[in-house]
């Protein structure tokens, strides 16, 4: 079963209260511990979509991918190669549960996001 996971920007120097307008929603299969299940992902990877949202910008749509070495990243379905994949920092080690924090490398910066919602995809 897939879960829909919503990440919102945690507080940082530009957003001292965090921001619910900056984040990601993605689908991934989670195991009983809330971690991404790589074997289940392999069977359902076409369904593991991601939406990156930012105020004043069109949403970026893509997929959760597994890179060589077992790291996870978001790859966007864009026409050009200008935009690199955004890597999740140790996504394989993190439990995706509300209240937990994860980091994502955006360009040259590592940004922290809070898991605000995890719900089954029906």
JOKA-V688914 format. One record per residue. N is the residue number from 1. RES is the residue in one letter. PSI is psi in degrees with one decimal (NA if undefined). Layout:
n=N res=RES psi=PSI
n=N res=RES psi=PSI
//
This chain:
n=1 res=X psi=143.1
n=2 res=X psi=150.8
n=3 res=X psi=144.3
n=4 res=X psi=123.1
n=5 res=X psi=128.5
n=6 res=X psi=125.7
n=7 res=X psi=133.8
n=8 res=X psi=147.7
n=9 res=X psi=127.7
n=10 res=X psi=169.7
n=11 res=X psi=143.2
n=12 res=X psi=-174.9
n=13 res=X psi=-29.9
n=14 res=X psi=-22.0
n=15 res=X psi=80.2
n=16 res=X psi=-20.0
n=17 res=X psi=5.2
n=18 res=X psi=-171.4
n=19 res=X psi=126.9
n=20 res=X psi=-0.6
n=21 res=X psi=-4.7
n=22 res=X psi=119.5
n=23 res=X psi=-157.8
n=24 res=X psi=147.4
n=25 res=X psi=130.2
n=26 res=X psi=158.4
n=27 res=X psi=136.8
n=28 res=X psi=149.3
n=29 res=X psi=130.8
n=30 res=X psi=144.8
n=31 res=X psi=-174.9
n=32 res=X psi=-21.1
n=33 res=X psi=2.3
n=34 res=X psi=10.0
n=35 res=X psi=154.1
n=36 res=X psi=128.2
n=37 res=X psi=104.2
n=38 res=X psi=-39.6
n=39 res=X psi=-42.4
n=40 res=X psi=-37.4
n=41 res=X psi=-43.6
n=42 res=X psi=-37.1
n=43 res=X psi=-25.8
n=44 res=X psi=19.2
n=45 res=X psi=-30.0
n=46 res=X psi=-22.8
n=47 res=X psi=-5.6
n=48 res=X psi=76.6
n=49 res=X psi=157.6
n=50 res=X psi=144.9
n=51 res=X psi=123.4
n=52 res=X psi=125.4
n=53 res=X psi=141.9
n=54 res=X psi=144.4
n=55 res=X psi=137.4
n=56 res=X psi=6.6
n=57 res=X psi=151.7
n=58 res=X psi=144.8
n=59 res=X psi=142.6
n=60 res=X psi=133.7
n=61 res=X psi=137.2
n=62 res=X psi=-153.4
n=63 res=X psi=151.9
n=64 res=X psi=124.9
n=65 res=X psi=158.1
n=66 res=X psi=123.6
n=67 res=X psi=165.5
n=68 res=X psi=138.2
n=69 res=X psi=-6.7
n=70 res=X psi=8.1
n=71 res=X psi=156.2
n=72 res=X psi=148.0
n=73 res=X psi=163.6
n=74 res=X psi=126.3
n=75 res=X psi=127.6
n=76 res=X psi=144.8
n=77 res=X psi=74.2
n=78 res=X psi=159.6
n=79 res=X psi=-28.2
n=80 res=X psi=169.8
n=81 res=X psi=18.1
n=82 res=X psi=-30.6
n=83 res=X psi=124.5
n=84 res=X psi=162.1
n=85 res=X psi=149.4
n=86 res=X psi=117.1
n=87 res=X psi=135.9
n=88 res=X psi=130.8
n=89 res=X psi=110.4
n=90 res=X psi=38.6
n=91 res=X psi=-34.5
n=92 res=X psi=-20.7
n=93 res=X psi=-13.7
n=94 res=X psi=142.2
n=95 res=X psi=128.5
n=96 res=X psi=91.2
n=97 res=X psi=146.1
n=98 res=X psi=134.5
n=99 res=X psi=-17.4
n=100 res=X psi=161.9
n=101 res=X psi=143.0
n=102 res=X psi=158.4
n=103 res=X psi=146.6
n=104 res=X psi=133.2
n=105 res=X psi=113.1
n=106 res=X psi=113.4
n=107 res=X psi=-116.1
n=108 res=X psi=-1.3
n=109 res=X psi=143.0
n=110 res=X psi=117.4
n=111 res=X psi=146.0
n=112 res=X psi=136.2
n=113 res=X psi=149.2
n=114 res=X psi=136.6
n=115 res=X psi=116.5
n=116 res=X psi=-20.1
n=117 res=X psi=139.0
n=118 res=X psi=119.6
n=119 res=X psi=148.6
n=120 res=X psi=144.6
n=121 res=X psi=124.2
n=122 res=X psi=NA
//
